[in-house]
Amino acid sequence: MRTTMNLPDDLYRAARVRAAEEGRTVTSLLEEALRNLLDKESPNPAPYRVTPLTMGLPGEPPFDLSDNSAVLDYLDAHDDHDDRADS
């Protein structure tokens, strides 16, 4: 793909000199430099954070969401479903 870039004069001159020293084009030099930059992992990736689901309710949940037993106890205590069959 053809593109146009604005580079500082001194940077372009240095790229031309390096390309000539290596017997290659400025385009191939810049392509390699850009690929090397993009292939590196970000030194400080943004931390991944899960936002708690609040369902519009203020405050923290009344139990530790990472404790399965606490979650099940809470659900059992707040179960509005009547398990008895209607007779």
PDB file of N, CA, C and O in Angstrom, chain B, residues numbered from 101:
ATOM      1  N   MET B 101       0.846  -1.168   0.000  1.00  0.00           N
ATOM      2  CA  MET B 101       0.000   0.000   0.000  1.00  0.00           C
ATOM      3  C   MET B 101       0.894   1.234   0.000  1.00  0.00           C
ATOM      4  O   MET B 101       1.888   1.299   0.723  1.00  0.00           O
ATOM      5  N   ARG B 102       0.537   2.174  -0.792  1.00  0.00           N
ATOM      6  CA  ARG B 102       1.288   3.418  -0.864  1.00  0.00           C
ATOM      7  C   ARG B 102       0.696   4.389   0.157  1.00  0.00           C
ATOM      8  O   ARG B 102      -0.522   4.485   0.310  1.00  0.00           O
ATOM      9  N   THR B 103       1.582   5.108   0.854  1.00  0.00           N
ATOM     10  CA  THR B 103       1.115   6.096   1.828  1.00  0.00           C
ATOM     11  C   THR B 103       2.083   7.270   1.859  1.00  0.00           C
ATOM     12  O   THR B 103       3.203   7.180   1.357  1.00  0.00           O
ATOM     13  N   THR B 104       1.646   8.351   2.444  1.00  0.00           N
ATOM     14  CA  THR B 104       2.477   9.548   2.588  1.00  0.00           C
ATOM     15  C   THR B 104       2.631   9.837   4.070  1.00  0.00           C
ATOM     16  O   THR B 104       1.665   9.769   4.829  1.00  0.00           O
ATOM     17  N   MET B 105       3.860  10.162   4.479  1.00  0.00           N
ATOM     18  CA  MET B 105       4.124  10.484   5.879  1.00  0.00           C
ATOM     19  C   MET B 105       4.923  11.773   5.945  1.00  0.00           C
ATOM     20  O   MET B 105       5.662  12.109   5.020  1.00  0.00           O
ATOM     21  N   ASN B 106       4.769  12.480   7.032  1.00  0.00           N
ATOM     22  CA  ASN B 106       5.594  13.651   7.310  1.00  0.00           C
ATOM     23  C   ASN B 106       6.606  13.252   8.373  1.00  0.00           C
ATOM     24  O   ASN B 106       6.238  12.889   9.490  1.00  0.00           O
ATOM     25  N   LEU B 107       7.887  13.323   8.015  1.00  0.00           N
ATOM     26  CA  LEU B 107       8.962  12.984   8.943  1.00  0.00           C
ATOM     27  C   LEU B 107       9.856  14.198   9.127  1.00  0.00           C
ATOM     28  O   LEU B 107      10.024  14.990   8.199  1.00  0.00           O
ATOM     29  N   PRO B 108      10.424  14.353  10.299  1.00  0.00           N
ATOM     30  CA  PRO B 108      11.413  15.413  10.476  1.00  0.00           C
ATOM     31  C   PRO B 108      12.579  15.179   9.509  1.00  0.00           C
ATOM     32  O   PRO B 108      12.972  14.041   9.254  1.00  0.00           O
ATOM     33  N   ASP B 109      13.116  16.268   8.985  1.00  0.00           N
ATOM     34  CA  ASP B 109      14.193  16.170   7.993  1.00  0.00           C
ATOM     35  C   ASP B 109      15.363  15.329   8.486  1.00  0.00           C
ATOM     36  O   ASP B 109      15.888  14.495   7.749  1.00  0.00           O
ATOM     37  N   ASP B 110      15.773  15.549   9.741  1.00  0.00           N
ATOM     38  CA  ASP B 110      16.934  14.818  10.253  1.00  0.00           C
ATOM     39  C   ASP B 110      16.654  13.317  10.359  1.00  0.00           C
ATOM     40  O   ASP B 110      17.557  12.508  10.143  1.00  0.00           O
ATOM     41  N   LEU B 111      15.432  12.937  10.684  1.00  0.00           N
ATOM     42  CA  LEU B 111      15.078  11.524  10.769  1.00  0.00           C
ATOM     43  C   LEU B 111      15.097  10.880   9.382  1.00  0.00           C
ATOM     44  O   LEU B 111      15.589   9.764   9.216  1.00  0.00           O
ATOM     45  N   TYR B 112      14.565  11.582   8.402  1.00  0.00           N
ATOM     46  CA  TYR B 112      14.568  11.037   7.042  1.00  0.00           C
ATOM     47  C   TYR B 112      16.000  10.907   6.515  1.00  0.00           C
ATOM     48  O   TYR B 112      16.348   9.913   5.877  1.00  0.00           O
ATOM     49  N   ARG B 113      16.832  11.933   6.793  1.00  0.00           N
ATOM     50  CA  ARG B 113      18.228  11.863   6.334  1.00  0.00           C
ATOM     51  C   ARG B 113      18.944  10.670   6.976  1.00  0.00           C
ATOM     52  O   ARG B 113      19.691   9.958   6.305  1.00  0.00           O
ATOM     53  N   ALA B 114      18.718  10.455   8.267  1.00  0.00           N
ATOM     54  CA  ALA B 114      19.353   9.325   8.960  1.00  0.00           C
ATOM     55  C   ALA B 114      18.858   7.997   8.384  1.00  0.00           C
ATOM     56  O   ALA B 114      19.635   7.053   8.243  1.00  0.00           O
ATOM     57  N   ALA B 115      17.581   7.925   8.057  1.00  0.00           N
ATOM     58  CA  ALA B 115      17.028   6.704   7.459  1.00  0.00           C
ATOM     59  C   ALA B 115      17.637   6.463   6.082  1.00  0.00           C
ATOM     60  O   ALA B 115      17.951   5.325   5.733  1.00  0.00           O
ATOM     61  N   ARG B 116      17.806   7.529   5.297  1.00  0.00           N
ATOM     62  CA  ARG B 116      18.415   7.387   3.964  1.00  0.00           C
ATOM     63  C   ARG B 116      19.851   6.894   4.067  1.00  0.00           C
ATOM     64  O   ARG B 116      20.277   6.027   3.305  1.00  0.00           O
ATOM     65  N   VAL B 117      20.594   7.456   5.018  1.00  0.00           N
ATOM     66  CA  VAL B 117      21.990   7.046   5.208  1.00  0.00           C
ATOM     67  C   VAL B 117      22.049   5.578   5.616  1.00  0.00           C
ATOM     68  O   VAL B 117      22.830   4.811   5.053  1.00  0.00           O
ATOM     69  N   ARG B 118      21.229   5.178   6.591  1.00  0.00           N
ATOM     70  CA  ARG B 118      21.233   3.785   7.058  1.00  0.00           C
ATOM     71  C   ARG B 118      20.834   2.836   5.938  1.00  0.00           C
ATOM     72  O   ARG B 118      21.447   1.782   5.766  1.00  0.00           O
ATOM     73  N   ALA B 119      19.819   3.201   5.182  1.00  0.00           N
ATOM     74  CA  ALA B 119      19.372   2.350   4.077  1.00  0.00           C
ATOM     75  C   ALA B 119      20.491   2.186   3.048  1.00  0.00           C
ATOM     76  O   ALA B 119      20.717   1.087   2.542  1.00  0.00           O
ATOM     77  N   ALA B 120      21.190   3.279   2.742  1.00  0.00           N
ATOM     78  CA  ALA B 120      22.290   3.213   1.773  1.00  0.00           C
ATOM     79  C   ALA B 120      23.417   2.331   2.307  1.00  0.00           C
ATOM     80  O   ALA B 120      23.997   1.542   1.560  1.00  0.00           O
ATOM     81  N   GLU B 121      23.726   2.462   3.597  1.00  0.00           N
ATOM     82  CA  GLU B 121      24.778   1.637   4.203  1.00  0.00           C
ATOM     83  C   GLU B 121      24.435   0.148   4.122  1.00  0.00           C
ATOM     84  O   GLU B 121      25.316  -0.696   3.956  1.00  0.00           O
ATOM     85  N   GLU B 122      23.153  -0.157   4.240  1.00  0.00           N
ATOM     86  CA  GLU B 122      22.713  -1.555   4.226  1.00  0.00           C
ATOM     87  C   GLU B 122      22.317  -2.031   2.834  1.00  0.00           C
ATOM     88  O   GLU B 122      21.927  -3.184   2.653  1.00  0.00           O
ATOM     89  N   GLY B 123      22.421  -1.125   1.837  1.00  0.00           N
ATOM     90  CA  GLY B 123      22.097  -1.493   0.465  1.00  0.00           C
ATOM     91  C   GLY B 123      20.629  -1.833   0.273  1.00  0.00           C
ATOM     92  O   GLY B 123      20.287  -2.791  -0.420  1.00  0.00           O
ATOM     93  N   ARG B 124      19.783  -1.055   0.879  1.00  0.00           N
ATOM     94  CA  ARG B 124      18.343  -1.300   0.772  1.00  0.00           C
ATOM     95  C   ARG B 124      17.599   0.008   0.606  1.00  0.00           C
ATOM     96  O   ARG B 124      18.206   1.078   0.653  1.00  0.00           O
ATOM     97  N   THR B 125      16.318  -0.064   0.416  1.00  0.00           N
ATOM     98  CA  THR B 125      15.525   1.154   0.231  1.00  0.00           C
ATOM     99  C   THR B 125      15.091   1.707   1.588  1.00  0.00           C
ATOM    100  O   THR B 125      15.043   0.996   2.591  1.00  0.00           O
ATOM    101  N   VAL B 126      14.781   2.988   1.578  1.00  0.00           N
ATOM    102  CA  VAL B 126      14.245   3.617   2.787  1.00  0.00           C
ATOM    103  C   VAL B 126      12.926   2.943   3.161  1.00  0.00           C
ATOM    104  O   VAL B 126      12.641   2.738   4.341  1.00  0.00           O
ATOM    105  N   THR B 127      12.130   2.601   2.160  1.00  0.00           N
ATOM    106  CA  THR B 127      10.848   1.937   2.422  1.00  0.00           C
ATOM    107  C   THR B 127      11.051   0.637   3.191  1.00  0.00           C
ATOM    108  O   THR B 127      10.349   0.382   4.169  1.00  0.00           O
ATOM    109  N   SER B 128      12.010  -0.192   2.756  1.00  0.00           N
ATOM    110  CA  SER B 128      12.220  -1.472   3.446  1.00  0.00           C
ATOM    111  C   SER B 128      12.749  -1.257   4.863  1.00  0.00           C
ATOM    112  O   SER B 128      12.414  -2.015   5.773  1.00  0.00           O
ATOM    113  N   LEU B 129      13.575  -0.226   5.049  1.00  0.00           N
ATOM    114  CA  LEU B 129      14.090   0.094   6.377  1.00  0.00           C
ATOM    115  C   LEU B 129      12.953   0.517   7.305  1.00  0.00           C
ATOM    116  O   LEU B 129      12.856   0.037   8.434  1.00  0.00           O
ATOM    117  N   LEU B 130      12.094   1.419   6.824  1.00  0.00           N
ATOM    118  CA  LEU B 130      10.977   1.892   7.642  1.00  0.00           C
ATOM    119  C   LEU B 130       9.969   0.777   7.905  1.00  0.00           C
ATOM    120  O   LEU B 130       9.392   0.703   8.990  1.00  0.00           O
ATOM    121  N   GLU B 131       9.755  -0.090   6.914  1.00  0.00           N
ATOM    122  CA  GLU B 131       8.837  -1.216   7.104  1.00  0.00           C
ATOM    123  C   GLU B 131       9.346  -2.137   8.215  1.00  0.00           C
ATOM    124  O   GLU B 131       8.582  -2.554   9.085  1.00  0.00           O
ATOM    125  N   GLU B 132      10.643  -2.447   8.176  1.00  0.00           N
ATOM    126  CA  GLU B 132      11.214  -3.315   9.212  1.00  0.00           C
ATOM    127  C   GLU B 132      11.105  -2.662  10.591  1.00  0.00           C
ATOM    128  O   GLU B 132      10.743  -3.318  11.568  1.00  0.00           O
ATOM    129  N   ALA B 133      11.420  -1.375  10.662  1.00  0.00           N
ATOM    130  CA  ALA B 133      11.350  -0.674  11.945  1.00  0.00           C
ATOM    131  C   ALA B 133       9.924  -0.674  12.496  1.00  0.00           C
ATOM    132  O   ALA B 133       9.719  -0.887  13.691  1.00  0.00           O
ATOM    133  N   LEU B 134       8.954  -0.439  11.636  1.00  0.00           N
ATOM    134  CA  LEU B 134       7.560  -0.407  12.074  1.00  0.00           C
ATOM    135  C   LEU B 134       7.093  -1.798  12.499  1.00  0.00           C
ATOM    136  O   LEU B 134       6.400  -1.941  13.507  1.00  0.00           O
ATOM    137  N   ARG B 135       7.470  -2.818  11.736  1.00  0.00           N
ATOM    138  CA  ARG B 135       7.101  -4.199  12.114  1.00  0.00           C
ATOM    139  C   ARG B 135       7.706  -4.568  13.465  1.00  0.00           C
ATOM    140  O   ARG B 135       7.030  -5.155  14.310  1.00  0.00           O
ATOM    141  N   ASN B 136       8.974  -4.227  13.670  1.00  0.00           N
ATOM    142  CA  ASN B 136       9.624  -4.524  14.954  1.00  0.00           C
ATOM    143  C   ASN B 136       8.914  -3.822  16.105  1.00  0.00           C
ATOM    144  O   ASN B 136       8.729  -4.410  17.171  1.00  0.00           O
ATOM    145  N   LEU B 137       8.523  -2.594  15.901  1.00  0.00           N
ATOM    146  CA  LEU B 137       7.820  -1.847  16.942  1.00  0.00           C
ATOM    147  C   LEU B 137       6.469  -2.480  17.246  1.00  0.00           C
ATOM    148  O   LEU B 137       6.107  -2.644  18.411  1.00  0.00           O
ATOM    149  N   LEU B 138       5.730  -2.834  16.212  1.00  0.00           N
ATOM    150  CA  LEU B 138       4.390  -3.386  16.406  1.00  0.00           C
ATOM    151  C   LEU B 138       4.418  -4.821  16.932  1.00  0.00           C
ATOM    152  O   LEU B 138       3.459  -5.263  17.565  1.00  0.00           O
ATOM    153  N   ASP B 139       5.502  -5.550  16.678  1.00  0.00           N
ATOM    154  CA  ASP B 139       5.604  -6.928  17.166  1.00  0.00           C
ATOM    155  C   ASP B 139       5.917  -6.997  18.656  1.00  0.00           C
ATOM    156  O   ASP B 139       5.658  -8.016  19.296  1.00  0.00           O
ATOM    157  N   LYS B 140       6.467  -5.931  19.211  1.00  0.00           N
ATOM    158  CA  LYS B 140       6.784  -5.916  20.639  1.00  0.00           C
ATOM    159  C   LYS B 140       5.493  -5.852  21.438  1.00  0.00           C
ATOM    160  O   LYS B 140       4.519  -5.218  21.033  1.00  0.00           O
ATOM    161  N   GLU B 141       5.507  -6.528  22.589  1.00  0.00           N
ATOM    162  CA  GLU B 141       4.361  -6.401  23.484  1.00  0.00           C
ATOM    163  C   GLU B 141       4.455  -5.050  24.168  1.00  0.00           C
ATOM    164  O   GLU B 141       5.544  -4.524  24.399  1.00  0.00           O
ATOM    165  N   SER B 142       3.321  -4.514  24.478  1.00  0.00           N
ATOM    166  CA  SER B 142       3.287  -3.248  25.195  1.00  0.00           C
ATOM    167  C   SER B 142       3.965  -3.450  26.549  1.00  0.00           C
ATOM    168  O   SER B 142       3.645  -4.411  27.249  1.00  0.00           O
ATOM    169  N   PRO B 143       4.894  -2.570  26.939  1.00  0.00           N
ATOM    170  CA  PRO B 143       5.601  -2.764  28.202  1.00  0.00           C
ATOM    171  C   PRO B 143       4.672  -2.686  29.413  1.00  0.00           C
ATOM    172  O   PRO B 143       4.910  -3.354  30.419  1.00  0.00           O
ATOM    173  N   ASN B 144       3.649  -1.903  29.326  1.00  0.00           N
ATOM    174  CA  ASN B 144       2.700  -1.758  30.430  1.00  0.00           C
ATOM    175  C   ASN B 144       1.283  -1.883  29.894  1.00  0.00           C
ATOM    176  O   ASN B 144       0.582  -0.883  29.741  1.00  0.00           O
ATOM    177  N   PRO B 145       0.859  -3.112  29.609  1.00  0.00           N
ATOM    178  CA  PRO B 145      -0.500  -3.239  29.083  1.00  0.00           C
ATOM    179  C   PRO B 145      -1.509  -2.754  30.111  1.00  0.00           C
ATOM    180  O   PRO B 145      -1.298  -2.868  31.318  1.00  0.00           O
ATOM    181  N   ALA B 146      -2.585  -2.223  29.617  1.00  0.00           N
ATOM    182  CA  ALA B 146      -3.627  -1.745  30.525  1.00  0.00           C
ATOM    183  C   ALA B 146      -4.146  -2.923  31.334  1.00  0.00           C
ATOM    184  O   ALA B 146      -4.438  -3.981  30.776  1.00  0.00           O
ATOM    185  N   PRO B 147      -4.263  -2.749  32.637  1.00  0.00           N
ATOM    186  CA  PRO B 147      -4.758  -3.858  33.451  1.00  0.00           C
ATOM    187  C   PRO B 147      -6.195  -4.198  33.084  1.00  0.00           C
ATOM    188  O   PRO B 147      -7.016  -3.319  32.820  1.00  0.00           O
ATOM    189  N   TYR B 148      -6.473  -5.489  33.073  1.00  0.00           N
ATOM    190  CA  TYR B 148      -7.816  -5.951  32.765  1.00  0.00           C
ATOM    191  C   TYR B 148      -8.611  -5.943  34.054  1.00  0.00           C
ATOM    192  O   TYR B 148      -8.223  -6.576  35.036  1.00  0.00           O
ATOM    193  N   ARG B 149      -9.702  -5.241  34.052  1.00  0.00           N
ATOM    194  CA  ARG B 149     -10.513  -5.130  35.262  1.00  0.00           C
ATOM    195  C   ARG B 149     -11.945  -5.486  34.917  1.00  0.00           C
ATOM    196  O   ARG B 149     -12.511  -4.981  33.948  1.00  0.00           O
ATOM    197  N   VAL B 150     -12.516  -6.354  35.717  1.00  0.00           N
ATOM    198  CA  VAL B 150     -13.912  -6.718  35.544  1.00  0.00           C
ATOM    199  C   VAL B 150     -14.732  -5.833  36.466  1.00  0.00           C
ATOM    200  O   VAL B 150     -14.500  -5.785  37.674  1.00  0.00           O
ATOM    201  N   THR B 151     -15.681  -5.143  35.886  1.00  0.00           N
ATOM    202  CA  THR B 151     -16.555  -4.298  36.686  1.00  0.00           C
ATOM    203  C   THR B 151     -17.667  -5.154  37.268  1.00  0.00           C
ATOM    204  O   THR B 151     -18.350  -5.866  36.532  1.00  0.00           O
ATOM    205  N   PRO B 152     -17.857  -5.094  38.578  1.00  0.00           N
ATOM    206  CA  PRO B 152     -18.899  -5.913  39.187  1.00  0.00           C
ATOM    207  C   PRO B 152     -20.280  -5.557  38.652  1.00  0.00           C
ATOM    208  O   PRO B 152     -20.582  -4.393  38.389  1.00  0.00           O
ATOM    209  N   LEU B 153     -21.094  -6.562  38.501  1.00  0.00           N
ATOM    210  CA  LEU B 153     -22.466  -6.377  38.064  1.00  0.00           C
ATOM    211  C   LEU B 153     -23.295  -5.959  39.266  1.00  0.00           C
ATOM    212  O   LEU B 153     -23.364  -6.689  40.255  1.00  0.00           O
ATOM    213  N   THR B 154     -23.919  -4.800  39.194  1.00  0.00           N
ATOM    214  CA  THR B 154     -24.691  -4.315  40.339  1.00  0.00           C
ATOM    215  C   THR B 154     -26.184  -4.349  40.096  1.00  0.00           C
ATOM    216  O   THR B 154     -26.965  -4.169  41.031  1.00  0.00           O
ATOM    217  N   MET B 155     -26.593  -4.574  38.872  1.00  0.00           N
ATOM    218  CA  MET B 155     -28.008  -4.589  38.504  1.00  0.00           C
ATOM    219  C   MET B 155     -28.720  -3.322  38.982  1.00  0.00           C
ATOM    220  O   MET B 155     -29.896  -3.351  39.345  1.00  0.00           O
ATOM    221  N   GLY B 156     -27.991  -2.229  38.973  1.00  0.00           N
ATOM    222  CA  GLY B 156     -28.581  -0.950  39.332  1.00  0.00           C
ATOM    223  C   GLY B 156     -28.693  -0.705  40.820  1.00  0.00           C
ATOM    224  O   GLY B 156     -29.184   0.346  41.232  1.00  0.00           O
ATOM    225  N   LEU B 157     -28.252  -1.644  41.637  1.00  0.00           N
ATOM    226  CA  LEU B 157     -28.343  -1.482  43.085  1.00  0.00           C
ATOM    227  C   LEU B 157     -27.060  -0.852  43.602  1.00  0.00           C
ATOM    228  O   LEU B 157     -25.976  -1.194  43.130  1.00  0.00           O
ATOM    229  N   PRO B 158     -27.159   0.051  44.553  1.00  0.00           N
ATOM    230  CA  PRO B 158     -25.954   0.687  45.094  1.00  0.00           C
ATOM    231  C   PRO B 158     -25.226  -0.250  46.060  1.00  0.00           C
ATOM    232  O   PRO B 158     -25.823  -1.168  46.622  1.00  0.00           O
ATOM    233  N   GLY B 159     -23.950  -0.006  46.237  1.00  0.00           N
ATOM    234  CA  GLY B 159     -23.185  -0.737  47.240  1.00  0.00           C
ATOM    235  C   GLY B 159     -22.605  -2.045  46.752  1.00  0.00           C
ATOM    236  O   GLY B 159     -22.710  -2.408  45.580  1.00  0.00           O
ATOM    237  N   GLU B 160     -21.991  -2.737  47.691  1.00  0.00           N
ATOM    238  CA  GLU B 160     -21.341  -4.013  47.421  1.00  0.00           C
ATOM    239  C   GLU B 160     -22.321  -5.160  47.645  1.00  0.00           C
ATOM    240  O   GLU B 160     -23.288  -5.009  48.392  1.00  0.00           O
ATOM    241  N   PRO B 161     -22.085  -6.303  47.006  1.00  0.00           N
ATOM    242  CA  PRO B 161     -22.947  -7.458  47.254  1.00  0.00           C
ATOM    243  C   PRO B 161     -22.815  -7.899  48.716  1.00  0.00           C
ATOM    244  O   PRO B 161     -21.780  -7.665  49.341  1.00  0.00           O
ATOM    245  N   PRO B 162     -23.845  -8.528  49.258  1.00  0.00           N
ATOM    246  CA  PRO B 162     -23.825  -8.902  50.677  1.00  0.00           C
ATOM    247  C   PRO B 162     -23.018 -10.172  50.955  1.00  0.00           C
ATOM    248  O   PRO B 162     -23.124 -10.744  52.040  1.00  0.00           O
ATOM    249  N   PHE B 163     -22.215 -10.616  49.988  1.00  0.00           N
ATOM    250  CA  PHE B 163     -21.400 -11.815  50.164  1.00  0.00           C
ATOM    251  C   PHE B 163     -20.219 -11.730  49.215  1.00  0.00           C
ATOM    252  O   PHE B 163     -20.193 -10.908  48.299  1.00  0.00           O
ATOM    253  N   ASP B 164     -19.245 -12.593  49.452  1.00  0.00           N
ATOM    254  CA  ASP B 164     -18.044 -12.642  48.617  1.00  0.00           C
ATOM    255  C   ASP B 164     -18.364 -13.401  47.337  1.00  0.00           C
ATOM    256  O   ASP B 164     -18.637 -14.601  47.378  1.00  0.00           O
ATOM    257  N   LEU B 165     -18.332 -12.710  46.201  1.00  0.00           N
ATOM    258  CA  LEU B 165     -18.686 -13.329  44.925  1.00  0.00           C
ATOM    259  C   LEU B 165     -17.742 -14.457  44.526  1.00  0.00           C
ATOM    260  O   LEU B 165     -18.100 -15.290  43.693  1.00  0.00           O
ATOM    261  N   SER B 166     -16.557 -14.498  45.096  1.00  0.00           N
ATOM    262  CA  SER B 166     -15.616 -15.567  44.753  1.00  0.00           C
ATOM    263  C   SER B 166     -15.811 -16.803  45.627  1.00  0.00           C
ATOM    264  O   SER B 166     -15.144 -17.817  45.423  1.00  0.00           O
ATOM    265  N   ASP B 167     -16.725 -16.726  46.604  1.00  0.00           N
ATOM    266  CA  ASP B 167     -16.999 -17.850  47.508  1.00  0.00           C
ATOM    267  C   ASP B 167     -18.298 -18.522  47.075  1.00  0.00           C
ATOM    268  O   ASP B 167     -19.390 -18.042  47.378  1.00  0.00           O
ATOM    269  N   ASN B 168     -18.164 -19.646  46.359  1.00  0.00           N
ATOM    270  CA  ASN B 168     -19.350 -20.336  45.838  1.00  0.00           C
ATOM    271  C   ASN B 168     -20.338 -20.702  46.933  1.00  0.00           C
ATOM    272  O   ASN B 168     -21.550 -20.594  46.743  1.00  0.00           O
ATOM    273  N   SER B 169     -19.830 -21.129  48.065  1.00  0.00           N
ATOM    274  CA  SER B 169     -20.699 -21.519  49.171  1.00  0.00           C
ATOM    275  C   SER B 169     -21.524 -20.329  49.657  1.00  0.00           C
ATOM    276  O   SER B 169     -22.715 -20.469  49.934  1.00  0.00           O
ATOM    277  N   ALA B 170     -20.899 -19.171  49.759  1.00  0.00           N
ATOM    278  CA  ALA B 170     -21.615 -17.968  50.203  1.00  0.00           C
ATOM    279  C   ALA B 170     -22.677 -17.567  49.188  1.00  0.00           C
ATOM    280  O   ALA B 170     -23.768 -17.138  49.564  1.00  0.00           O
ATOM    281  N   VAL B 171     -22.363 -17.706  47.909  1.00  0.00           N
ATOM    282  CA  VAL B 171     -23.340 -17.379  46.863  1.00  0.00           C
ATOM    283  C   VAL B 171     -24.538 -18.309  46.963  1.00  0.00           C
ATOM    284  O   VAL B 171     -25.682 -17.855  46.934  1.00  0.00           O
ATOM    285  N   LEU B 172     -24.281 -19.611  47.082  1.00  0.00           N
ATOM    286  CA  LEU B 172     -25.381 -20.577  47.178  1.00  0.00           C
ATOM    287  C   LEU B 172     -26.210 -20.371  48.441  1.00  0.00           C
ATOM    288  O   LEU B 172     -27.436 -20.468  48.395  1.00  0.00           O
ATOM    289  N   ASP B 173     -25.554 -20.086  49.572  1.00  0.00           N
ATOM    290  CA  ASP B 173     -26.289 -19.817  50.815  1.00  0.00           C
ATOM    291  C   ASP B 173     -27.202 -18.610  50.641  1.00  0.00           C
ATOM    292  O   ASP B 173     -28.352 -18.625  51.081  1.00  0.00           O
ATOM    293  N   TYR B 174     -26.689 -17.569  50.001  1.00  0.00           N
ATOM    294  CA  TYR B 174     -27.499 -16.368  49.786  1.00  0.00           C
ATOM    295  C   TYR B 174     -28.694 -16.686  48.892  1.00  0.00           C
ATOM    296  O   TYR B 174     -29.815 -16.263  49.172  1.00  0.00           O
ATOM    297  N   LEU B 175     -28.451 -17.429  47.819  1.00  0.00           N
ATOM    298  CA  LEU B 175     -29.544 -17.776  46.908  1.00  0.00           C
ATOM    299  C   LEU B 175     -30.588 -18.638  47.602  1.00  0.00           C
ATOM    300  O   LEU B 175     -31.787 -18.443  47.402  1.00  0.00           O
ATOM    301  N   ASP B 176     -30.138 -19.595  48.421  1.00  0.00           N
ATOM    302  CA  ASP B 176     -31.085 -20.437  49.157  1.00  0.00           C
ATOM    303  C   ASP B 176     -31.923 -19.604  50.121  1.00  0.00           C
ATOM    304  O   ASP B 176     -33.127 -19.827  50.249  1.00  0.00           O
ATOM    305  N   ALA B 177     -31.303 -18.658  50.791  1.00  0.00           N
ATOM    306  CA  ALA B 177     -32.013 -17.831  51.769  1.00  0.00           C
ATOM    307  C   ALA B 177     -33.008 -16.889  51.106  1.00  0.00           C
ATOM    308  O   ALA B 177     -33.972 -16.461  51.739  1.00  0.00           O
ATOM    309  N   HIS B 178     -32.785 -16.567  49.851  1.00  0.00           N
ATOM    310  CA  HIS B 178     -33.653 -15.614  49.154  1.00  0.00           C
ATOM    311  C   HIS B 178     -34.441 -16.280  48.034  1.00  0.00           C
ATOM    312  O   HIS B 178     -34.861 -15.617  47.086  1.00  0.00           O
ATOM    313  N   ASP B 179     -34.641 -17.581  48.141  1.00  0.00           N
ATOM    314  CA  ASP B 179     -35.385 -18.342  47.131  1.00  0.00           C
ATOM    315  C   ASP B 179     -36.873 -18.156  47.362  1.00  0.00           C
ATOM    316  O   ASP B 179     -37.408 -18.610  48.374  1.00  0.00           O
ATOM    317  N   ASP B 180     -37.539 -17.498  46.439  1.00  0.00           N
ATOM    318  CA  ASP B 180     -38.980 -17.264  46.550  1.00  0.00           C
ATOM    319  C   ASP B 180     -39.778 -18.403  45.939  1.00  0.00           C
ATOM    320  O   ASP B 180     -41.007 -18.395  46.000  1.00  0.00           O
ATOM    321  N   HIS B 181     -39.112 -19.368  45.361  1.00  0.00           N
ATOM    322  CA  HIS B 181     -39.785 -20.487  44.701  1.00  0.00           C
ATOM    323  C   HIS B 181     -40.201 -21.521  45.738  1.00  0.00           C
ATOM    324  O   HIS B 181     -39.390 -21.947  46.561  1.00  0.00           O
ATOM    325  N   ASP B 182     -41.451 -21.917  45.696  1.00  0.00           N
ATOM    326  CA  ASP B 182     -41.970 -22.926  46.611  1.00  0.00           C
ATOM    327  C   ASP B 182     -41.814 -24.279  45.944  1.00  0.00           C
ATOM    328  O   ASP B 182     -42.449 -24.550  44.925  1.00  0.00           O
ATOM    329  N   ASP B 183     -40.965 -25.136  46.518  1.00  0.00           N
ATOM    330  CA  ASP B 183     -40.700 -26.441  45.924  1.00  0.00           C
ATOM    331  C   ASP B 183     -41.849 -27.427  46.111  1.00  0.00           C
ATOM    332  O   ASP B 183     -41.850 -28.486  45.483  1.00  0.00           O
ATOM    333  N   ARG B 184     -42.820 -27.110  46.954  1.00  0.00           N
ATOM    334  CA  ARG B 184     -43.927 -28.033  47.190  1.00  0.00           C
ATOM    335  C   ARG B 184     -44.865 -28.029  46.002  1.00  0.00           C
ATOM    336  O   ARG B 184     -45.203 -26.972  45.472  1.00  0.00           O
ATOM    337  N   ALA B 185     -45.278 -29.195  45.591  1.00  0.00           N
ATOM    338  CA  ALA B 185     -46.217 -29.314  44.470  1.00  0.00           C
ATOM    339  C   ALA B 185     -47.608 -28.934  44.937  1.00  0.00           C
ATOM    340  O   ALA B 185     -48.020 -29.268  46.048  1.00  0.00           O
ATOM    341  N   ASP B 186     -48.324 -28.233  44.074  1.00  0.00           N
ATOM    342  CA  ASP B 186     -49.703 -27.880  44.408  1.00  0.00           C
ATOM    343  C   ASP B 186     -50.557 -29.134  44.337  1.00  0.00           C
ATOM    344  O   ASP B 186     -50.493 -29.876  43.357  1.00  0.00           O
ATOM    345  N   SER B 187     -51.359 -29.375  45.372  1.00  0.00           N
ATOM    346  CA  SER B 187     -52.221 -30.556  45.387  1.00  0.00           C
ATOM    347  C   SER B 187     -53.657 -30.151  45.325  1.00  0.00           C
ATOM    348  O   SER B 187     -54.540 -31.008  45.328  1.00  0.00           O
TER     349      SER B 187
END
